[in-house]
Amino acid sequence: MTTPTRPRLGPRTRVALALGAAALLAALGVARTLEPDPRGFGTHERLGLPPCASRLRTGVGCPTCGMTTSWALATRGRPRESWRASPAGCLLAPGSGLLAAWMACSAASGRPRPFRTASGPMAGAVVVASASGLAAWILRTYWSG
Protein backbone atom coordinates (compact mmCIF):
# COMPACT_ATOMS: atom_id res chain seq x y z
CA MET A 1 0.00 0.00 0.00
CA THR A 2 1.38 3.39 -0.92
CA THR A 3 1.11 6.46 1.23
CA PRO A 4 -0.26 9.52 -0.55
CA THR A 5 2.38 12.20 -0.87
CA ARG A 6 1.74 15.64 0.43
CA PRO A 7 1.47 18.22 -2.31
CA ARG A 8 4.37 20.62 -2.51
CA LEU A 9 3.75 24.16 -1.38
CA GLY A 10 3.72 26.82 -4.07
CA PRO A 11 6.39 29.54 -4.23
CA ARG A 12 4.08 32.22 -2.82
CA THR A 13 3.16 30.06 0.15
CA ARG A 14 6.78 29.21 0.82
CA VAL A 15 7.79 32.87 0.72
CA ALA A 16 4.87 33.80 2.99
CA LEU A 17 5.89 31.10 5.47
CA ALA A 18 9.52 32.24 5.42
CA LEU A 19 8.53 35.87 5.94
CA GLY A 20 6.12 34.88 8.72
CA ALA A 21 8.85 32.90 10.46
CA ALA A 22 11.23 35.86 10.16
CA ALA A 23 8.59 38.22 11.56
CA LEU A 24 7.91 35.99 14.56
CA LEU A 25 11.62 35.61 15.29
CA ALA A 26 12.07 39.38 14.92
CA ALA A 27 9.23 39.98 17.41
CA LEU A 28 10.88 37.60 19.88
CA GLY A 29 14.22 39.32 19.30
CA VAL A 30 12.75 42.77 19.92
CA ALA A 31 11.00 41.48 23.04
CA ARG A 32 14.33 40.21 24.32
CA THR A 33 15.95 43.63 23.90
CA LEU A 34 13.21 45.46 25.82
CA GLU A 35 13.48 45.99 29.55
CA PRO A 36 10.17 44.74 31.01
CA ASP A 37 8.10 47.42 32.71
CA PRO A 38 7.81 46.57 36.43
CA ARG A 39 4.09 47.48 36.40
CA GLY A 40 3.40 44.39 34.25
CA PHE A 41 2.26 46.49 31.28
CA GLY A 42 3.57 49.45 29.31
CA THR A 43 6.76 47.90 27.93
CA HIS A 44 5.51 48.72 24.42
CA GLU A 45 5.93 52.41 25.26
CA ARG A 46 9.70 51.86 25.07
CA LEU A 47 9.13 51.36 21.33
CA GLY A 48 7.62 54.83 21.04
CA LEU A 49 4.04 53.56 21.05
CA PRO A 50 1.37 55.40 23.05
CA PRO A 51 -0.04 54.10 26.34
CA CYS A 52 -3.13 51.88 26.17
CA ALA A 53 -6.12 54.11 25.38
CA SER A 54 -8.50 51.69 27.08
CA ARG A 55 -6.51 51.77 30.31
CA LEU A 56 -6.30 55.58 30.19
CA ARG A 57 -10.04 56.02 29.58
CA THR A 58 -11.54 53.25 31.69
CA GLY A 59 -8.80 52.02 33.99
CA VAL A 60 -9.15 48.56 32.42
CA GLY A 61 -6.53 47.36 29.99
CA CYS A 62 -7.31 46.10 26.50
CA PRO A 63 -7.01 42.40 25.48
CA THR A 64 -3.35 42.91 24.57
CA CYS A 65 -2.34 44.86 27.68
CA GLY A 66 0.73 43.30 29.22
CA MET A 67 1.53 41.26 26.10
CA THR A 68 4.81 43.02 25.26
CA THR A 69 5.86 42.91 28.89
CA SER A 70 4.94 39.23 29.03
CA TRP A 71 7.00 38.47 25.92
CA ALA A 72 9.95 40.45 27.31
CA LEU A 73 9.77 38.41 30.51
CA ALA A 74 9.24 35.09 28.69
CA THR A 75 12.34 35.66 26.55
CA ARG A 76 14.29 36.08 29.78
CA GLY A 77 13.09 32.76 31.18
CA ARG A 78 10.81 34.33 33.80
CA PRO A 79 7.53 32.43 33.25
CA ARG A 80 5.79 33.34 36.52
CA GLU A 81 6.24 37.06 35.95
CA SER A 82 5.34 36.61 32.28
CA TRP A 83 2.11 34.85 33.31
CA ARG A 84 1.23 37.66 35.75
CA ALA A 85 1.72 40.26 33.02
CA SER A 86 -0.35 38.33 30.47
CA PRO A 87 -1.25 34.65 30.56
CA ALA A 88 -1.84 34.76 26.81
CA GLY A 89 1.56 36.34 26.21
CA CYS A 90 3.24 33.75 28.40
CA LEU A 91 1.82 31.01 26.16
CA LEU A 92 2.13 32.84 22.85
CA ALA A 93 5.81 33.81 23.16
CA PRO A 94 7.16 30.23 23.22
CA GLY A 95 4.35 29.16 20.90
CA SER A 96 5.55 31.76 18.42
CA GLY A 97 9.03 30.29 18.53
CA LEU A 98 7.64 26.84 17.78
CA LEU A 99 5.42 28.19 15.03
CA ALA A 100 8.38 30.06 13.49
CA ALA A 101 10.42 26.85 13.45
CA TRP A 102 7.57 24.95 11.76
CA MET A 103 7.07 27.75 9.24
CA ALA A 104 10.78 27.89 8.39
CA CYS A 105 11.01 24.10 8.00
CA SER A 106 7.89 24.03 5.84
CA ALA A 107 9.18 26.86 3.67
CA ALA A 108 12.57 25.18 3.26
CA SER A 109 11.23 21.70 2.53
CA GLY A 110 8.21 22.78 0.52
CA ARG A 111 5.98 20.49 2.55
CA PRO A 112 3.95 21.44 5.65
CA ARG A 113 4.76 18.31 7.67
CA PRO A 114 2.83 16.68 9.32
CA PHE A 115 -0.13 18.51 7.75
CA ARG A 116 -1.52 18.29 4.22
CA THR A 117 -1.69 22.07 3.78
CA ALA A 118 -0.30 25.12 5.52
CA SER A 119 -3.64 26.91 5.75
CA GLY A 120 -5.08 24.74 8.54
CA PRO A 121 -2.21 25.21 11.01
CA MET A 122 -2.00 28.92 10.23
CA ALA A 123 -5.74 29.40 10.78
CA GLY A 124 -5.42 27.42 14.00
CA ALA A 125 -2.60 29.67 15.19
CA VAL A 126 -4.71 32.78 14.57
CA VAL A 127 -7.69 31.29 16.41
CA VAL A 128 -5.56 30.17 19.38
CA ALA A 129 -3.83 33.56 19.64
CA SER A 130 -7.09 35.48 19.42
CA ALA A 131 -9.00 33.21 21.79
CA SER A 132 -6.25 33.13 24.40
CA GLY A 133 -5.91 36.92 24.38
CA LEU A 134 -9.65 37.40 24.65
CA ALA A 135 -10.04 34.77 27.38
CA ALA A 136 -7.21 36.27 29.43
CA TRP A 137 -8.73 39.72 29.06
CA ILE A 138 -12.20 38.55 30.13
CA LEU A 139 -10.81 36.75 33.18
CA ARG A 140 -8.59 39.67 34.16
CA THR A 141 -11.49 42.12 33.76
CA TYR A 142 -13.84 39.88 35.74
CA TRP A 143 -11.38 39.27 38.58
CA SER A 144 -10.13 42.83 38.84
CA GLY A 145 -13.58 44.43 38.64
C-alpha contacts under 8 A as a table, 3 or more apart, distances in Angstrom:
res1	aa1	res2	aa2	distance
6	R	111	R	6.78
6	R	116	R	5.66
7	P	111	R	7.01
7	P	116	R	7.19
7	P	117	T	7.87
8	R	110	G	5.34
8	R	111	R	5.31
9	L	13	T	6.12
9	L	14	R	6.28
9	L	107	A	7.90
9	L	110	G	5.04
9	L	111	R	5.83
9	L	112	P	7.54
9	L	117	T	7.78
10	G	13	T	5.36
10	G	14	R	6.25
10	G	110	G	7.58
11	P	14	R	5.08
11	P	15	V	6.13
12	R	15	V	5.17
12	R	16	A	6.06
13	T	16	A	4.99
13	T	17	L	6.07
13	T	107	A	7.68
14	R	17	L	5.10
14	R	18	A	6.15
14	R	106	S	7.30
14	R	107	A	4.41
14	R	108	A	7.46
14	R	110	G	6.59
15	V	18	A	5.05
15	V	19	L	6.07
15	V	107	A	6.84
16	A	19	L	5.14
16	A	20	G	5.97
17	L	20	G	4.99
17	L	21	A	6.08
17	L	103	M	5.17
17	L	104	A	6.54
17	L	106	S	7.35
17	L	107	A	5.66
18	A	21	A	5.13
18	A	22	A	6.20
18	A	103	M	6.38
18	A	104	A	5.42
18	A	107	A	5.66
18	A	108	A	7.98
19	L	22	A	5.01
19	L	23	A	6.09
20	G	23	A	5.03
20	G	24	L	6.21
20	G	100	A	7.16
20	G	103	M	7.21
21	A	24	L	5.22
21	A	25	L	6.19
21	A	99	L	7.41
21	A	100	A	4.19
21	A	101	A	6.93
21	A	103	M	5.59
21	A	104	A	5.76
22	A	25	L	5.15
22	A	26	A	5.98
22	A	100	A	7.27
23	A	26	A	4.98
23	A	27	A	6.14
24	L	27	A	5.07
24	L	28	L	6.30
24	L	96	S	6.19
24	L	97	G	7.04
24	L	100	A	6.05
25	L	28	L	5.06
25	L	29	G	6.06
25	L	96	S	7.84
25	L	97	G	6.75
25	L	100	A	6.68
26	A	29	G	4.88
26	A	30	V	6.07
27	A	30	V	5.15
27	A	31	A	6.09
28	L	31	A	5.01
28	L	32	R	6.20
28	L	71	W	7.23
28	L	75	T	7.10
28	L	93	A	7.13
28	L	97	G	7.66
29	G	32	R	5.10
29	G	33	T	6.54
30	V	33	T	5.18
30	V	34	L	6.50
31	A	34	L	5.34
31	A	68	T	6.75
31	A	69	T	7.91
31	A	71	W	5.77
31	A	72	A	4.51
31	A	75	T	6.92
32	R	35	E	7.84
32	R	71	W	7.71
32	R	72	A	5.31
32	R	73	L	7.90
32	R	75	T	5.44
32	R	76	R	6.85
33	T	72	A	7.59
34	L	43	T	7.21
34	L	46	R	7.33
34	L	72	A	6.16
35	E	43	T	7.17
35	E	72	A	6.94
36	P	40	G	7.51
36	P	43	T	5.58
36	P	69	T	5.13
36	P	70	S	7.84
36	P	72	A	5.67
36	P	73	L	6.36
37	D	40	G	5.80
37	D	41	F	6.09
37	D	42	G	6.02
37	D	43	T	4.99
37	D	69	T	6.31
38	P	41	F	7.58
39	R	42	G	7.37
40	G	43	T	7.97
40	G	66	G	5.80
40	G	69	T	6.08
40	G	70	S	7.49
40	G	84	R	7.22
40	G	85	A	4.62
41	F	44	H	7.92
41	F	65	C	6.06
41	F	66	G	4.09
41	F	67	M	7.39
41	F	68	T	7.40
41	F	69	T	5.61
41	F	85	A	6.49
42	G	45	E	5.55
42	G	46	R	7.84
42	G	51	P	6.59
42	G	52	C	7.78
42	G	65	C	7.65
42	G	66	G	6.77
42	G	68	T	7.70
42	G	69	T	6.94
43	T	46	R	5.71
43	T	47	L	7.82
43	T	66	G	7.69
43	T	68	T	5.89
43	T	69	T	5.15
44	H	47	L	5.44
44	H	48	G	7.29
44	H	49	L	6.08
44	H	50	P	7.97
44	H	51	P	7.96
44	H	68	T	5.80
44	H	69	T	7.34
45	E	48	G	5.15
45	E	49	L	4.76
45	E	50	P	5.88
45	E	51	P	6.29
46	R	49	L	7.15
50	P	53	A	7.95
51	P	55	R	7.94
51	P	56	L	7.50
52	C	55	R	5.35
52	C	56	L	6.31
52	C	61	G	6.82
52	C	62	C	7.15
52	C	65	C	7.22
53	A	56	L	5.03
53	A	57	R	6.05
54	S	57	R	5.23
54	S	58	T	5.73
54	S	59	G	6.92
54	S	60	V	6.22
54	S	61	G	5.57
54	S	62	C	5.75
55	R	58	T	5.42
55	R	59	G	4.34
55	R	60	V	4.66
55	R	61	G	4.42
55	R	62	C	6.88
56	L	59	G	5.78
56	L	60	V	7.90
58	T	61	G	7.91
60	V	141	T	6.98
61	G	64	T	7.70
61	G	65	C	5.40
62	C	65	C	5.25
62	C	137	W	7.01
63	P	133	G	5.71
63	P	134	L	5.71
63	P	136	A	7.30
63	P	137	W	4.79
63	P	138	I	7.95
64	T	67	M	5.38
64	T	133	G	6.52
64	T	137	W	7.69
65	C	68	T	7.77
65	C	86	S	7.38
66	G	69	T	5.16
66	G	70	S	5.85
66	G	85	A	4.97
66	G	86	S	5.23
66	G	89	G	7.63
67	M	70	S	4.93
67	M	71	W	6.15
67	M	85	A	6.99
67	M	86	S	5.58
67	M	88	A	7.36
67	M	89	G	4.92
68	T	71	W	5.10
68	T	72	A	6.11
68	T	89	G	7.49
69	T	72	A	5.03
69	T	73	L	6.18
69	T	82	S	7.18
69	T	85	A	6.42
69	T	86	S	7.88
70	S	73	L	5.12
70	S	74	A	5.99
70	S	81	E	7.36
70	S	82	S	4.19
70	S	83	W	6.75
70	S	84	R	7.83
70	S	85	A	5.23
70	S	86	S	5.55
70	S	87	P	7.85
70	S	89	G	5.27
70	S	90	C	5.78
71	W	74	A	4.91
71	W	75	T	6.06
71	W	82	S	6.83
71	W	89	G	5.84
71	W	90	C	6.52
71	W	93	A	5.55
72	A	75	T	5.40
72	A	76	R	6.63
72	A	82	S	7.80
73	L	76	R	5.13
73	L	77	G	6.58
73	L	78	R	5.34
73	L	79	P	6.95
73	L	81	E	6.63
73	L	82	S	5.10
74	A	77	G	5.14
74	A	78	R	5.40
74	A	79	P	5.55
74	A	82	S	5.52
74	A	90	C	6.16
74	A	93	A	6.63
74	A	94	P	7.60
75	T	78	R	7.53
75	T	93	A	7.59
78	R	81	E	5.74
78	R	82	S	6.11
79	P	82	S	4.82
79	P	83	W	5.94
79	P	90	C	6.61
80	R	83	W	5.11
80	R	84	R	6.33
81	E	84	R	5.05
81	E	85	A	6.26
82	S	85	A	5.19
82	S	86	S	6.22
82	S	87	P	7.08
82	S	89	G	7.15
82	S	90	C	5.26
83	W	86	S	5.12
83	W	87	P	4.34
83	W	88	A	7.60
83	W	89	G	7.28
83	W	90	C	5.16
84	R	87	P	6.49
85	A	89	G	7.86
86	S	89	G	5.08
86	S	90	C	6.18
86	S	136	A	7.24
87	P	90	C	5.06
87	P	91	L	6.48
87	P	136	A	6.28
88	A	91	L	5.28
88	A	92	L	5.93
88	A	129	A	7.54
88	A	132	S	5.27
88	A	133	G	5.21
88	A	136	A	6.16
89	G	92	L	4.88
89	G	93	A	5.80
89	G	133	G	7.71
90	C	93	A	5.84
90	C	94	P	7.38
91	L	94	P	6.14
91	L	95	G	6.12
92	L	95	G	4.72
92	L	96	S	5.70
92	L	129	A	6.80
93	A	96	S	5.17
93	A	97	G	6.65
94	P	97	G	5.05
94	P	98	L	6.44
95	G	98	L	5.10
95	G	99	L	6.05
96	S	99	L	4.93
96	S	100	A	5.93
97	G	100	A	5.09
97	G	101	A	6.29
98	L	101	A	5.14
98	L	102	W	6.31
99	L	102	W	5.08
99	L	103	M	6.04
100	A	103	M	5.01
100	A	104	A	6.04
101	A	104	A	5.18
101	A	105	C	6.13
102	W	105	C	5.17
102	W	106	S	5.99
102	W	112	P	7.92
103	M	106	S	5.10
103	M	107	A	6.02
103	M	112	P	7.90
104	A	107	A	5.09
104	A	108	A	6.07
105	C	108	A	5.10
105	C	109	S	5.98
105	C	112	P	7.90
106	S	109	S	5.25
106	S	110	G	5.48
106	S	111	R	5.20
106	S	112	P	4.72
106	S	113	R	6.78
107	A	110	G	5.25
107	A	111	R	7.22
107	A	112	P	7.79
109	S	112	P	7.92
111	R	116	R	7.99
111	R	117	T	7.92
112	P	115	F	5.44
112	P	116	R	6.48
112	P	117	T	5.98
112	P	118	A	5.62
113	R	116	R	7.16
115	F	118	A	6.97
115	F	120	G	7.99
115	F	121	P	7.73
117	T	120	G	6.42
117	T	121	P	7.90
118	A	121	P	5.81
118	A	122	M	6.29
119	S	122	M	5.17
119	S	123	A	5.99
120	G	123	A	5.22
120	G	124	G	6.09
121	P	124	G	4.91
121	P	125	A	6.12
122	M	125	A	5.05
122	M	126	V	6.41
123	A	126	V	5.18
123	A	127	V	6.25
124	G	127	V	5.10
124	G	128	V	6.05
125	A	128	V	5.16
125	A	129	A	6.04
126	V	129	A	5.20
126	V	130	S	6.04
127	V	130	S	5.19
127	V	131	A	5.86
128	V	131	A	5.19
128	V	132	S	5.87
129	A	132	S	5.36
129	A	133	G	6.17
130	S	133	G	5.30
130	S	134	L	6.13
131	A	134	L	5.12
131	A	135	A	5.89
132	S	135	A	5.09
132	S	136	A	6.00
133	G	136	A	5.26
133	G	137	W	6.14
134	L	137	W	5.06
134	L	138	I	6.15
135	A	138	I	5.15
135	A	139	L	6.18
136	A	139	L	5.21
136	A	140	R	5.99
137	W	140	R	5.11
137	W	141	T	5.96
138	I	141	T	5.14
138	I	142	Y	6.00
139	L	142	Y	5.06
139	L	143	W	5.99
140	R	143	W	5.24
140	R	144	S	5.85
141	T	144	S	5.31
141	T	145	G	5.79
142	Y	145	G	5.40
